[in-house]
Amino acid sequence: MDRFKELVCFVNVAQRGSLTAAAAQEGVTAAVVSRRLDALEARLGVKLLLRTTRRVTLTFEGMAFLEDAQRVLGDLANAEASVSLGGVKASGHIRMTAPAGFGRRHVAPLIREYLNDHEDVSVSLDLSDRVVDLVNEGFDFGVRIGDLPDSSLVSIRLGAVRRVVVASPQYLERCGVPQTPDDLAEHNCLVLSQQRGWALKTGSSDTATTVKVRGAFSCNDGAVLREWALAGAGIAWRSLWEVGDDVRSGALVEVLADYATAPMGIYALFPQRRHLSLRVRLLVDYLKSSYAASASRFV
């Protein structure tokens, strides 16, 4: 019982950033909370929290332990719920990551809907275009787009998305419509910074070839490239999840459609060593069903 109280105490302090707030949550004094934390750190032999009079911060060991502690408490709550009141109820915290642009438009809104149906679940969403180390950074899972490198991670396919070459009607009227990938050399291409080229089919082959492109503008943010394309500044190679509405409305026109490559997969990736909790399984299922319902907008 003491170990359980210590675990609950640690998670409450870490989540609220204050001994006083955690004490109020548990209905005890701050001194009791402090003693439980001392006992937990003494038993583990590591410092989990750095405490001052003004704030509480997690150490590296504390951050790693917090993820496991939240999972243990969440699994316990799920186990209790499964045998009480005749049903299973998801609870606990989820840490997940997704690409910045896709996550902003097609992950975050779905998480909001998911949380409306699961009031005992909380989610921390990290939006980043870097390749996140799910294991060492303590994420429950990540959403990724494109080919997956061989690794110890396991994956579930959530859907697919196609990339298209697009430009505004005004640009195409002014500069002409490219008929083959080779024609891109004569156009101002809006390039993602550090992108080596655009993957397109060439000739009669179905194999993708990296077509070298160049232009007056480049940026590390795809949303900016979309805005430039809409403004008639050049031709862009973007995913349909980003420019699909623009193509359907006529604000952008797809070109070189015959040279487009096969759709890329949208995946949920997990550290292989972890057993998926109910809250994670339900969220992944919700993302998968939602992408299936809107597949026509992605491919």
C-alpha positions in Angstrom: 0.0 0.0 0.0 2.8 2.4 0.8 4.5 1.8 -2.5 1.2 2.4 -4.3 0.7 5.7 -2.4 4.3 6.7 -3.3 3.7 6.0 -7.0 0.4 8.0 -7.0 2.1 10.8 -5.1 5.0 11.0 -7.6 2.7 11.1 -10.6 0.5 13.8 -9.1 3.5 16.0 -8.3 5.1 15.5 -11.7 1.8 16.3 -13.5 1.0 19.3 -11.4 4.5 20.7 -10.8 3.9 21.4 -7.2 3.9 19.5 -3.9 1.1 21.8 -2.6 -1.2 21.0 -5.6 -0.5 17.3 -5.3 -1.3 17.4 -1.6 -4.6 19.1 -2.3 -5.4 16.5 -4.9 -4.8 13.7 -2.5 -6.3 15.4 0.6 -3.1 15.3 2.6 -0.5 17.9 3.7 2.5 18.9 1.6 4.7 17.4 4.3 3.1 14.0 3.7 3.7 14.3 0.0 7.3 15.2 0.6 7.9 12.2 2.9 6.4 9.8 0.3 8.7 11.2 -2.4 11.7 10.9 -0.1 10.8 7.3 0.6 10.3 6.5 -3.1 13.6 8.0 -4.1 15.4 6.3 -1.2 14.0 2.9 -2.2 14.9 3.4 -5.9 18.3 4.9 -5.1 17.9 7.7 -7.6 16.7 11.3 -7.6 13.4 11.7 -9.4 12.6 15.3 -8.7 14.5 18.5 -8.2 12.5 20.5 -5.6 12.9 24.1 -4.7 10.6 26.5 -2.9 9.2 27.7 -6.2 9.1 24.8 -8.5 9.5 21.0 -9.0 11.2 19.6 -12.1 11.9 16.1 -13.2 15.4 14.6 -13.5 16.2 12.4 -16.5 15.5 9.4 -14.4 12.3 11.0 -13.2 11.1 11.5 -16.8 11.8 7.9 -17.6 10.1 6.6 -14.4 7.1 8.9 -14.9 6.1 7.2 -18.2 6.2 3.7 -16.6 4.4 4.9 -13.5 1.6 6.4 -15.5 1.3 3.2 -17.5 1.1 1.1 -14.4 -1.6 3.3 -12.8 -3.5 3.4 -16.0 -3.4 -0.4 -16.5 -4.5 -0.8 -12.9 -7.5 1.5 -13.5 -8.4 -0.4 -16.7 -8.2 -3.7 -14.9 -10.5 -2.4 -12.2 -12.9 -1.0 -14.7 -13.1 -4.2 -16.6 -14.6 -6.1 -13.7 -16.8 -3.3 -12.3 -20.0 -1.8 -13.6 -20.0 -4.4 -16.4 -17.6 -2.6 -18.8 -14.1 -1.5 -19.7 -13.2 2.2 -19.5 -10.0 3.7 -20.8 -8.1 6.0 -18.5 -4.6 7.3 -18.0 -2.1 9.4 -20.1 -0.9 9.0 -23.7 2.3 10.6 -25.0 2.4 10.6 -28.8 4.2 12.4 -31.6 3.3 13.2 -35.2 4.7 15.3 -38.1 4.0 19.0 -37.6 1.8 19.8 -40.5 -0.1 16.6 -40.8 -0.4 16.4 -37.0 -1.8 19.9 -36.8 -4.5 19.3 -39.5 -5.3 15.6 -39.3 -4.2 14.3 -35.8 -4.9 17.1 -33.3 -8.6 17.5 -34.3 -9.2 13.7 -34.0 -7.6 13.6 -30.6 -10.0 16.4 -29.4 -12.9 14.2 -30.6 -11.4 11.1 -29.0 -11.1 12.9 -25.6 -14.7 14.0 -25.8 -15.6 10.3 -25.6 -12.9 9.3 -23.1 -13.0 11.8 -20.3 -10.6 9.8 -18.1 -7.8 9.9 -20.7 -5.3 12.7 -21.3 -3.0 13.2 -24.2 0.3 15.0 -24.8 0.9 15.5 -28.5 4.4 16.4 -29.7 4.4 17.9 -33.3 7.8 17.7 -34.9 9.2 16.9 -38.4 12.4 15.3 -36.9 12.6 11.6 -36.5 11.7 11.1 -32.9 13.3 8.3 -30.8 10.1 6.8 -29.4 11.8 4.4 -27.0 14.4 6.8 -25.4 12.1 9.8 -25.4 9.3 7.8 -23.7 6.5 8.1 -26.3 3.6 5.5 -26.4 3.5 5.8 -30.1 4.1 8.0 -33.1 2.4 8.8 -36.4 4.6 8.7 -39.4 4.2 9.0 -43.2 6.2 7.2 -45.8 8.5 4.2 -46.0 9.5 2.8 -42.7 13.2 1.9 -42.0 14.0 -1.4 -40.6 14.0 -1.1 -36.8 12.8 -2.7 -33.6 9.6 -0.7 -33.8 6.3 -2.3 -34.7 3.7 -0.6 -36.9 0.0 -0.5 -37.8 -1.0 1.0 -41.1 -3.6 3.7 -40.6 -4.2 4.8 -44.1 -2.4 6.2 -47.2 -1.7 9.5 -48.8 -0.6 10.6 -52.3 1.8 13.3 -53.3 0.9 15.5 -56.3 2.6 18.2 -58.3 0.4 21.4 -58.3 0.4 25.0 -59.4 -2.1 27.8 -59.5 -4.1 28.4 -62.8 -2.5 31.8 -63.0 1.0 30.4 -62.9 0.2 27.7 -65.5 -1.4 30.3 -67.8 1.7 32.5 -67.4 4.4 29.9 -67.6 2.8 26.9 -69.4 1.9 23.4 -68.2 4.8 20.9 -67.8 4.1 17.7 -69.9 6.9 15.5 -68.5 9.1 15.6 -65.4 12.0 16.9 -67.6 9.9 20.0 -68.2 10.3 21.0 -64.6 13.8 22.3 -65.4 12.1 25.2 -67.1 9.8 26.1 -64.2 10.2 27.8 -60.9 9.8 24.9 -58.4 8.9 25.6 -54.8 11.3 23.3 -52.9 11.4 22.1 -49.4 14.7 23.0 -47.8 17.3 20.1 -48.0 15.0 18.2 -50.4 17.1 16.4 -52.9 14.4 16.3 -55.5 10.9 15.1 -56.3 10.0 11.4 -56.6 8.3 10.9 -59.9 8.0 8.1 -62.5 9.9 8.7 -65.7 9.4 7.2 -69.1 7.5 3.9 -69.1 8.9 2.7 -65.8 6.8 2.5 -62.6 9.9 3.0 -60.5 10.2 6.4 -58.9 13.1 8.5 -59.9 14.4 11.5 -58.0 13.9 14.4 -60.4 16.2 17.3 -59.6 14.3 20.6 -59.4 15.3 24.2 -58.7 13.6 27.5 -58.1 13.9 31.0 -56.6 12.1 29.9 -53.4 12.8 27.2 -50.8 11.5 26.8 -47.3 11.6 24.2 -44.5 7.9 24.6 -43.9 5.5 22.9 -46.3 2.7 25.2 -45.3 4.6 28.1 -46.7 5.2 26.3 -50.0 1.5 25.8 -50.3 0.8 29.5 -49.7 3.4 30.4 -52.4 1.8 28.0 -54.8 -1.6 29.5 -54.2 -0.1 32.9 -54.8 1.1 31.8 -58.2 4.8 31.8 -57.3 5.7 28.4 -58.8 5.1 24.7 -58.9 5.0 22.6 -55.7 5.1 18.9 -54.8 2.8 18.4 -51.9 0.7 15.8 -50.2 -3.1 15.6 -50.9 -3.8 15.9 -47.1 -2.4 19.4 -47.4 -3.6 20.6 -50.9 -6.5 18.3 -51.6 -9.1 21.0 -50.8 -7.2 23.5 -53.0 -7.3 21.0 -55.9 -11.0 20.3 -55.5 -11.8 24.0 -55.4 -9.7 24.8 -58.4 -7.3 27.1 -56.5 -4.5 24.7 -57.4 -4.3 22.3 -60.5 -2.6 18.9 -60.4 -0.1 18.5 -63.2 2.1 15.5 -64.3 -0.6 13.1 -62.8 0.6 10.3 -65.1 4.0 10.4 -63.4 2.8 10.4 -59.8 4.1 7.6 -57.6 2.1 5.1 -55.5 0.5 6.5 -52.3 2.6 6.4 -49.2 1.5 4.7 -46.0 0.4 6.5 -42.8 1.5 4.4 -39.8 1.3 4.3 -36.1 4.6 3.1 -34.7 5.2 1.6 -31.2 8.2 0.5 -29.1 8.1 -3.3 -29.5 8.7 -3.9 -25.8 5.5 -2.3 -24.7 2.1 -3.9 -24.4 -0.5 -1.5 -25.8 -2.8 -0.1 -23.2 -6.6 0.1 -23.8 -6.4 3.9 -24.1 -3.7 3.7 -26.8 -5.5 0.9 -28.7 -8.8 2.8 -28.8 -7.0 6.0 -30.0 -5.2 4.1 -32.8 -8.4 2.4 -33.8 -10.1 5.8 -33.9 -7.4 7.3 -36.1 -7.5 4.3 -38.5 -11.3 4.4 -38.9 -11.3 8.2 -39.4 -8.6 8.0 -42.1 -10.5 5.2 -43.8 -13.7 7.3 -43.8 -11.8 10.2 -45.5 -9.5 8.1 -47.8 -10.8 9.9 -50.9 -9.4 13.2 -49.5 -5.9 11.6 -49.1 -5.4 9.6 -52.3 
